[in-house]
Amino acid sequence: MKKLFFVFLLFANAMIVRSQTSASAQGEILTFVEKMPSFPGGENAMSEFIKKNIQYPKMEREYGVGGIVYISFVVGKDGSISDIKCIRGIKSGPALQKEAIRIVKAMPKWTPGMQQGRTVNVEYQLPIKFTSDKKVNDDDRAALSAAHYKKGLELAGKGQYQQALNELDYCMFYMSSDVNTLYQRGMAFHNLKKDKEACDEWTKIQFQGDTKADEVLNKFCK
C-alpha cells in the first residue's frame, strides 16, 4: 500500500475582525486579536501531533479521496477547545470531516489568545488537508464499486446484512444514484430492522422515476 501523506495549513491572517456572543456563555468571542491562540510548541508541534494521530478513513483511502476540510472552534481563556464544527467538508468523503473533528477534539489545551494584556476567547479556523498519493481514476472507481457491490450481494445472500451494508457503503462513492445499489441498501436496512433508513433509500429510487421499489415502499413504508 502506498504511503499516505497528511498536510495541514493555517490561514489565521485571513480572518475577518468581528465578535459575537457565545452560546455556551463564555463571554465575548473574537476572531482576530493582538496575539492569536497557538498550539503548545507552535505550528511544527501541531503538524507532528496531527501526523502522529491522524487515521485516514478506510473508504476514502481506497478510493483516493482527499481535499481540504475547514474546521472552526473556540479557544477559551484557559486554552480549552470548544464549539468544534465543520464549516466546509468534502462531499465525496464525509468520513474526512469526522476525522478532522476528532483530531481537533483530541488536541491538548492551546496557549490562549491575548487582547490588551488579557486572555480572551478566540474563534479559530483550521483548514486540514488530506492528501493521498494513491491515484484512482474513474475506471478504477467503477471497478472498485462493482467489486464491493458483488461482495455485498453475496453477504446478503448469506444473511450477513450488516456486512453486506458495509460493502454497499463503498458503492456510494461512485454509484450514489444507482437504482440497484439503493434498492439493495434498502433491503439490507430492512433486514436489520431499520425500516426508516430502508424507506429513505427506496424513496430515492422512486424520485428517479423507477418503479423497482414500489412494492416494498407500499408494503413497509406506509
VONUDO-842087 format. One line per field, with one value per residue: x, y, z negated of N, C-alpha, C in turn; residue in three letters. Coordinates in pm, whole numbers, padded with zeros to 5 digits. Layout:
// residues N
nX <- [X; ...] .
nY <- [Y; ...] .
nZ <- [Z; ...] .
caX <- [X; ...] .
caY <- [Y; ...] .
caZ <- [Z; ...] .
cX <- [X; ...] .
cY <- [Y; ...] .
cZ <- [Z; ...] .
residuo <- [ALA; ...] .
//
This chain:
// residues 222
nX <- [00085; 00057; 00226; 00053; -00005; -00029; -00127; -00133; -00276; -00256; -00456; -00474; -00419; -00596; -00838; -01142; -01209; -01426; -01690; -01877; -02150; -02110; -02277; -02245; -02211; -01959; -01876; -01761; -01654; -01380; -01243; -01007; -00716; -00466; -00262; -00273; -00429; -00240; -00115; 00038; 00383; 00388; 00344; 00488; 00489; 00216; 00180; 00327; 00179; -00067; 00012; 00096; -00133; -00341; -00589; -00640; -00944; -01084; -01245; -01227; -00954; -00915; -01046; -00900; -00973; -00953; -00877; -00958; -01064; -01248; -01229; -01386; -01337; -01349; -01106; -01072; -01042; -00888; -00745; -00876; -01055; -01351; -01690; -01661; -01679; -01758; -01706; -01677; -01684; -01595; -01773; -01769; -01632; -01729; -01632; -01387; -01437; -01538; -01309; -01133; -01260; -01243; -00966; -00916; -01065; -00911; -00688; -00446; -00476; -00462; -00234; -00381; -00544; -00451; -00555; -00510; -00354; -00488; -00628; -00840; -01144; -01125; -01229; -01127; -01007; -00928; -00788; -00771; -00588; -00629; -00431; -00359; -00127; -00222; -00348; -00654; -00852; -01159; -01235; -01110; -01244; -01502; -01465; -01389; -01625; -01805; -01698; -01731; -02008; -02083; -01974; -02129; -02385; -02338; -02287; -02531; -02693; -02615; -02727; -02588; -02631; -02543; -02271; -02302; -02417; -02204; -02029; -02180; -02184; -01942; -01996; -02131; -01958; -01915; -02145; -02370; -02626; -02725; -02977; -02999; -02809; -02913; -03156; -03072; -02932; -03146; -03286; -03101; -03097; -03366; -03373; -03217; -03387; -03426; -03625; -03684; -03447; -03434; -03663; -03598; -03391; -03528; -03716; -03559; -03514; -03770; -03808; -03648; -03800; -03818; -03971; -03898; -03886; -04144; -04317; -04201; -04203; -04477; -04541; -04382; -04349; -04566] .
nY <- [-00120; 00217; 00493; 00719; 01064; 01346; 01678; 01996; 02324; 02669; 02953; 03189; 03462; 03552; 03592; 03764; 04059; 04041; 04010; 03809; 03668; 03397; 03087; 02915; 03066; 03177; 03432; 03724; 03653; 03664; 03699; 03786; 03886; 04066; 03888; 03583; 03269; 02966; 02642; 02433; 02463; 02545; 02577; 02371; 02173; 02120; 02016; 01777; 01649; 01606; 01447; 01220; 01127; 01111; 00927; 00796; 00769; 00452; 00392; 00629; 00629; 00399; 00475; 00689; 00945; 01282; 01611; 01943; 02007; 02233; 02346; 02493; 02636; 02725; 02874; 02890; 03119; 02982; 02818; 02591; 02389; 02433; 02423; 02298; 02265; 02174; 02379; 02363; 02083; 01774; 01658; 01410; 01257; 01204; 01095; 01210; 01460; 01391; 01276; 01493; 01657; 01486; 01482; 01749; 01758; 01591; 01735; 01890; 02144; 02477; 02759; 03043; 03320; 03671; 03996; 04331; 04286; 04087; 03755; 03612; 03481; 03313; 03266; 03023; 02923; 02634; 02498; 02175; 01956; 01664; 01440; 01198; 00982; 00791; 00731; 00730; 00667; 00731; 00491; 00303; 00348; 00274; 00001; -00077; -00017; -00191; -00437; -00426; -00411; -00662; -00825; -00738; -00833; -01107; -01144; -01059; -01260; -01462; -01391; -01209; -00923; -00672; -00675; -00686; -00438; -00275; -00326; -00229; 00035; 00134; 00154; 00391; 00596; 00600; 00510; 00647; 00717; 00499; 00275; -00003; -00030; 00139; 00010; -00242; -00159; -00061; -00300; -00433; -00265; -00297; -00570; -00551; -00445; -00170; 00017; 00285; 00393; 00217; 00286; 00544; 00500; 00357; 00547; 00734; 00602; 00599; 00870; 00899; 00808; 00542; 00221; 00009; -00013; 00017; -00185; -00266; -00021; 00029; -00186; -00174; 00089; 00251] .
nZ <- [00000; 00086; -00059; -00267; -00280; -00493; -00524; -00681; -00690; -00777; -00808; -00955; -00933; -00747; -00860; -00939; -01121; -01386; -01633; -01866; -02060; -02273; -02256; -02459; -02679; -02735; -02719; -02539; -02208; -02000; -01667; -01569; -01720; -01915; -01989; -01860; -01953; -02011; -01925; -02169; -02162; -01905; -01540; -01412; -01607; -01619; -01364; -01386; -01586; -01457; -01235; -01371; -01495; -01310; -01133; -00843; -00683; -00593; -00357; -00205; -00167; -00009; 00224; 00302; 00221; 00131; -00003; -00131; -00457; -00645; -00964; -01242; -01563; -01914; -02109; -02440; -02723; -02902; -02742; -02661; -02422; -02237; -02101; -01846; -01499; -01161; -00890; -00623; -00429; -00259; -00004; 00127; -00051; -00336; -00576; -00615; -00717; -00971; -01080; -01087; -01276; -01496; -01542; -01618; -01853; -02008; -02066; -02287; -02548; -02422; -02394; -02512; -02333; -02329; -02419; -02455; -02682; -02825; -02860; -02616; -02464; -02159; -01828; -01605; -01288; -01117; -00841; -00720; -00536; -00353; -00190; 00049; 00205; 00361; 00663; 00818; 01087; 01277; 01401; 01241; 00999; 01073; 01113; 00854; 00713; 00838; 00759; 00479; 00472; 00573; 00372; 00160; 00230; 00217; -00058; -00165; -00066; -00231; -00462; -00611; -00687; -00794; -00731; -00457; -00409; -00483; -00273; -00058; -00124; -00028; 00241; 00267; 00320; 00593; 00712; 00620; 00699; 00817; 00908; 00846; 00642; 00440; 00394; 00296; 00069; -00076; -00122; -00285; -00509; -00586; -00659; -00878; -01050; -01032; -00925; -00866; -00757; -00542; -00396; -00324; -00139; 00061; 00137; 00268; 00505; 00613; 00658; 00876; 01075; 01109; 01085; 00936; 00658; 00573; 00472; 00225; 00095; 00070; -00090; -00325; -00403; -00466] .
caX <- [00000; 00137; 00225; -00042; 00051; -00125; -00073; -00228; -00250; -00312; -00491; -00519; -00407; -00704; -00962; -01206; -01233; -01564; -01711; -02010; -02176; -02104; -02398; -02210; -02197; -01820; -01847; -01732; -01562; -01318; -01184; -00872; -00668; -00326; -00183; -00364; -00400; -00149; -00093; 00160; 00500; 00381; 00289; 00558; 00440; 00083; 00197; 00369; 00066; -00165; 00068; 00105; -00266; -00440; -00628; -00705; -01059; -01059; -01308; -01167; -00819; -00922; -01092; -00811; -01046; -00887; -00920; -00943; -01177; -01232; -01283; -01392; -01352; -01320; -01003; -01117; -00944; -00799; -00681; -00958; -01116; -01494; -01769; -01595; -01774; -01706; -01769; -01677; -01631; -01573; -01897; -01743; -01562; -01780; -01554; -01274; -01489; -01544; -01174; -01077; -01320; -01187; -00830; -00922; -01113; -00804; -00575; -00430; -00511; -00377; -00200; -00494; -00518; -00437; -00601; -00491; -00294; -00571; -00667; -00975; -01195; -01099; -01273; -01012; -01041; -00813; -00805; -00695; -00584; -00600; -00374; -00309; -00056; -00289; -00426; -00763; -00933; -01300; -01247; -01072; -01353; -01614; -01430; -01396; -01766; -01866; -01649; -01796; -02150; -02091; -01948; -02246; -02493; -02301; -02306; -02675; -02745; -02581; -02792; -02494; -02682; -02459; -02151; -02344; -02435; -02071; -01976; -02258; -02146; -01834; -02052; -02187; -01859; -01922; -02277; -02460; -02763; -02757; -03102; -02977; -02737; -03007; -03253; -03008; -02906; -03275; -03316; -03012; -03151; -03492; -03342; -03158; -03499; -03409; -03712; -03677; -03335; -03470; -03760; -03526; -03320; -03625; -03779; -03467; -03539; -03900; -03788; -03582; -03898; -03806; -04079; -03840; -03910; -04285; -04376; -04152; -04249; -04616; -04553; -04313; -04328; -04694] .
caY <- [00000; 00338; 00575; 00829; 01186; 01439; 01813; 02092; 02463; 02768; 03077; 03280; 03602; 03586; 03604; 03894; 04103; 04052; 03949; 03753; 03615; 03252; 03018; 02844; 03168; 03200; 03573; 03771; 03571; 03740; 03618; 03836; 03956; 04108; 03765; 03473; 03146; 02877; 02506; 02431; 02426; 02610; 02510; 02244; 02076; 02079; 01929; 01645; 01590; 01561; 01334; 01104; 01082; 01104; 00795; 00820; 00678; 00337; 00400; 00740; 00587; 00305; 00544; 00801; 01069; 01375; 01751; 02026; 02021; 02355; 02329; 02613; 02605; 02836; 02855; 02968; 03195; 02887; 02734; 02476; 02393; 02404; 02465; 02247; 02236; 02179; 02485; 02318; 01948; 01716; 01586; 01271; 01187; 01254; 01048; 01301; 01563; 01334; 01256; 01625; 01699; 01401; 01525; 01874; 01724; 01522; 01826; 01941; 02285; 02570; 02885; 03130; 03447; 03786; 04125; 04438; 04232; 03988; 03640; 03625; 03370; 03340; 03167; 02990; 02839; 02550; 02413; 02050; 01896; 01521; 01413; 01063; 00965; 00683; 00790; 00642; 00732; 00691; 00349; 00227; 00362; 00193; -00139; -00095; -00016; -00315; -00547; -00416; -00443; -00808; -00881; -00706; -00927; -01239; -01142; -01052; -01393; -01548; -01337; -01121; -00796; -00558; -00682; -00651; -00292; -00216; -00334; -00140; 00172; 00171; 00187; 00526; 00687; 00607; 00468; 00703; 00728; 00375; 00217; -00134; -00010; 00194; -00094; -00343; -00097; -00060; -00436; -00462; -00190; -00360; -00694; -00513; -00383; -00025; 00049; 00427; 00405; 00143; 00365; 00658; 00453; 00323; 00671; 00795; 00534; 00647; 01007; 00889; 00760; 00396; 00153; -00111; -00018; 00045; -00292; -00260; 00105; 00010; -00290; -00147; 00232; 00321] .
caZ <- [00000; 00093; -00180; -00266; -00336; -00554; -00532; -00735; -00655; -00868; -00741; -01060; -00892; -00656; -00935; -00943; -01258; -01428; -01764; -01881; -02192; -02273; -02302; -02582; -02783; -02769; -02704; -02404; -02130; -01894; -01561; -01544; -01838; -01908; -01991; -01832; -02027; -01940; -01973; -02251; -02085; -01775; -01422; -01386; -01705; -01578; -01248; -01435; -01658; -01359; -01159; -01459; -01540; -01202; -01085; -00714; -00673; -00507; -00226; -00132; -00130; 00104; 00345; 00331; 00199; 00041; 00008; -00250; -00549; -00723; -01098; -01326; -01705; -02003; -02210; -02554; -02801; -02970; -02640; -02624; -02288; -02242; -01984; -01725; -01390; -01025; -00812; -00483; -00420; -00126; 00020; 00167; -00157; -00465; -00691; -00635; -00807; -01106; -01129; -01118; -01403; -01601; -01569; -01693; -01987; -02081; -02091; -02425; -02561; -02350; -02460; -02474; -02267; -02416; -02366; -02554; -02802; -02894; -02779; -02560; -02383; -02017; -01729; -01520; -01174; -01079; -00723; -00728; -00401; -00342; -00058; 00069; 00333; 00435; 00772; 00861; 01189; 01279; 01436; 01121; 00902; 01121; 01087; 00710; 00675; 00887; 00675; 00348; 00492; 00584; 00239; 00078; 00264; 00165; -00203; -00191; -00038; -00345; -00581; -00683; -00635; -00832; -00649; -00322; -00407; -00486; -00137; 00028; -00156; 00062; 00372; 00268; 00373; 00740; 00757; 00519; 00752; 00888; 00861; 00784; 00516; 00343; 00362; 00211; -00061; -00144; -00169; -00397; -00624; -00627; -00728; -01007; -01122; -01026; -00812; -00830; -00664; -00421; -00319; -00267; -00020; 00166; 00183; 00366; 00633; 00661; 00709; 01007; 01171; 01121; 01013; 00875; 00514; 00541; 00392; 00088; 00037; 00032; -00194; -00450; -00430; -00479] .
cX <- [00088; 00122; 00128; 00021; -00058; -00059; -00176; -00182; -00315; -00336; -00537; -00517; -00519; -00836; -01013; -01236; -01382; -01576; -01853; -02026; -02180; -02231; -02371; -02177; -02052; -01786; -01816; -01629; -01511; -01262; -01046; -00829; -00519; -00232; -00278; -00329; -00312; -00142; 00035; 00281; 00501; 00332; 00357; 00512; 00300; 00089; 00235; 00256; -00035; -00114; 00070; -00032; -00369; -00465; -00707; -00820; -01043; -01118; -01249; -01026; -00823; -00959; -01005; -00877; -00971; -00941; -00903; -01074; -01150; -01305; -01277; -01408; -01313; -01211; -01037; -01004; -00845; -00729; -00761; -01025; -01264; -01560; -01704; -01700; -01703; -01779; -01763; -01610; -01606; -01689; -01873; -01672; -01605; -01700; -01432; -01314; -01490; -01404; -01108; -01131; -01263; -01047; -00829; -00968; -01002; -00687; -00568; -00473; -00410; -00330; -00306; -00451; -00516; -00485; -00590; -00445; -00376; -00605; -00812; -01014; -01177; -01154; -01161; -01058; -00915; -00846; -00715; -00703; -00543; -00550; -00320; -00236; -00113; -00381; -00529; -00848; -01075; -01317; -01212; -01184; -01473; -01588; -01437; -01541; -01834; -01824; -01717; -01946; -02169; -02071; -02068; -02361; -02463; -02326; -02454; -02740; -02718; -02645; -02703; -02520; -02597; -02330; -02182; -02357; -02300; -02008; -02048; -02229; -02035; -01888; -02101; -02087; -01877; -02063; -02386; -02605; -02806; -02878; -03080; -02907; -02831; -03109; -03193; -02972; -03035; -03310; -03228; -03060; -03278; -03466; -03271; -03260; -03479; -03491; -03711; -03566; -03366; -03563; -03695; -03454; -03419; -03695; -03690; -03487; -03668; -03888; -03720; -03677; -03892; -03912; -04029; -03878; -04056; -04345; -04331; -04194; -04392; -04631; -04495; -04309; -04457; -04720] .
cY <- [00124; 00421; 00691; 00949; 01276; 01574; 01903; 02233; 02553; 02897; 03182; 03425; 03646; 03606; 03748; 03932; 04112; 03992; 03899; 03704; 03464; 03192; 02944; 02940; 03187; 03349; 03607; 03680; 03656; 03647; 03668; 03920; 03987; 03987; 03648; 03351; 03054; 02741; 02505; 02380; 02485; 02523; 02376; 02135; 02028; 01986; 01788; 01574; 01531; 01440; 01206; 01044; 01062; 00959; 00815; 00720; 00573; 00353; 00512; 00705; 00496; 00374; 00665; 00935; 01157; 01515; 01823; 02032; 02143; 02340; 02461; 02568; 02728; 02793; 02948; 03040; 03104; 02793; 02613; 02498; 02353; 02450; 02424; 02216; 02244; 02288; 02457; 02182; 01905; 01622; 01438; 01190; 01234; 01209; 01136; 01413; 01512; 01317; 01389; 01675; 01617; 01446; 01654; 01848; 01662; 01613; 01867; 02087; 02371; 02681; 02985; 03259; 03561; 03913; 04228; 04383; 04130; 03873; 03654; 03496; 03406; 03228; 03148; 02899; 02765; 02466; 02290; 01979; 01749; 01494; 01271; 01055; 00847; 00746; 00690; 00716; 00677; 00543; 00261; 00231; 00277; 00045; -00170; -00106; -00146; -00434; -00544; -00450; -00594; -00873; -00856; -00801; -01066; -01248; -01138; -01188; -01492; -01498; -01247; -00977; -00674; -00556; -00645; -00499; -00222; -00216; -00236; 00007; 00222; 00217; 00330; 00629; 00707; 00577; 00521; 00715; 00602; 00307; 00086; -00122; 00040; 00089; -00196; -00286; -00092; -00196; -00474; -00391; -00257; -00489; -00672; -00443; -00231; 00027; 00196; 00449; 00335; 00225; 00487; 00618; 00425; 00448; 00742; 00732; 00584; 00786; 01007; 00837; 00610; 00329; 00030; -00125; 00003; -00059; -00283; -00129; 00090; -00089; -00247; 00001; 00313; 00357] .
cZ <- [00000; -00032; -00163; -00334; -00386; -00569; -00595; -00703; -00757; -00792; -00841; -01015; -00801; -00728; -00936; -01086; -01284; -01568; -01772; -02024; -02185; -02327; -02433; -02695; -02828; -02766; -02561; -02335; -02014; -01788; -01522; -01662; -01821; -01906; -01976; -01918; -01945; -02006; -02056; -02171; -01946; -01661; -01394; -01481; -01668; -01458; -01291; -01508; -01560; -01281; -01242; -01488; -01429; -01161; -00955; -00698; -00563; -00366; -00141; -00086; -00007; 00233; 00380; 00313; 00098; 00059; -00124; -00327; -00637; -00857; -01173; -01472; -01787; -02101; -02326; -02626; -02873; -02872; -02598; -02489; -02299; -02112; -01853; -01620; -01256; -00948; -00662; -00477; -00278; -00098; 00051; 00058; -00294; -00586; -00717; -00730; -00952; -01164; -01166; -01252; -01518; -01640; -01652; -01836; -02072; -02116; -02238; -02430; -02484; -02443; -02418; -02404; -02368; -02345; -02479; -02689; -02879; -02800; -02735; -02487; -02235; -01931; -01628; -01407; -01128; -00956; -00735; -00593; -00408; -00200; -00053; 00202; 00412; 00538; 00823; 00963; 01189; 01312; 01315; 01018; 00943; 01092; 00937; 00664; 00716; 00801; 00538; 00359; 00497; 00448; 00147; 00103; 00209; 00014; -00241; -00169; -00150; -00474; -00664; -00639; -00674; -00749; -00504; -00308; -00408; -00347; -00044; -00001; -00064; 00197; 00381; 00318; 00523; 00792; 00664; 00567; 00825; 00825; 00788; 00650; 00407; 00299; 00265; 00074; -00144; -00200; -00289; -00524; -00677; -00706; -00862; -01096; -01137; -00908; -00773; -00728; -00533; -00334; -00256; -00139; 00094; 00221; 00285; 00503; 00694; 00720; 00846; 01114; 01192; 01035; 00938; 00728; 00476; 00447; 00246; 00018; -00012; -00083; -00328; -00492; -00438; -00624] .
residuo <- [MET; LYS; LYS; LEU; PHE; PHE; VAL; PHE; LEU; LEU; PHE; ALA; ASN; ALA; MET; ILE; VAL; ARG; SER; GLN; THR; SER; ALA; SER; ALA; GLN; GLY; GLU; ILE; LEU; THR; PHE; VAL; GLU; LYS; MET; PRO; SER; PHE; PRO; GLY; GLY; GLU; ASN; ALA; MET; SER; GLU; PHE; ILE; LYS; LYS; ASN; ILE; GLN; TYR; PRO; LYS; MET; GLU; ARG; GLU; TYR; GLY; VAL; GLY; GLY; ILE; VAL; TYR; ILE; SER; PHE; VAL; VAL; GLY; LYS; ASP; GLY; SER; ILE; SER; ASP; ILE; LYS; CYS; ILE; ARG; GLY; ILE; LYS; SER; GLY; PRO; ALA; LEU; GLN; LYS; GLU; ALA; ILE; ARG; ILE; VAL; LYS; ALA; MET; PRO; LYS; TRP; THR; PRO; GLY; MET; GLN; GLN; GLY; ARG; THR; VAL; ASN; VAL; GLU; TYR; GLN; LEU; PRO; ILE; LYS; PHE; THR; SER; ASP; LYS; LYS; VAL; ASN; ASP; ASP; ASP; ARG; ALA; ALA; LEU; SER; ALA; ALA; HIS; TYR; LYS; LYS; GLY; LEU; GLU; LEU; ALA; GLY; LYS; GLY; GLN; TYR; GLN; GLN; ALA; LEU; ASN; GLU; LEU; ASP; TYR; CYS; MET; PHE; TYR; MET; SER; SER; ASP; VAL; ASN; THR; LEU; TYR; GLN; ARG; GLY; MET; ALA; PHE; HIS; ASN; LEU; LYS; LYS; ASP; LYS; GLU; ALA; CYS; ASP; GLU; TRP; THR; LYS; ILE; GLN; PHE; GLN; GLY; ASP; THR; LYS; ALA; ASP; GLU; VAL; LEU; ASN; LYS; PHE; CYS; LYS] .
//
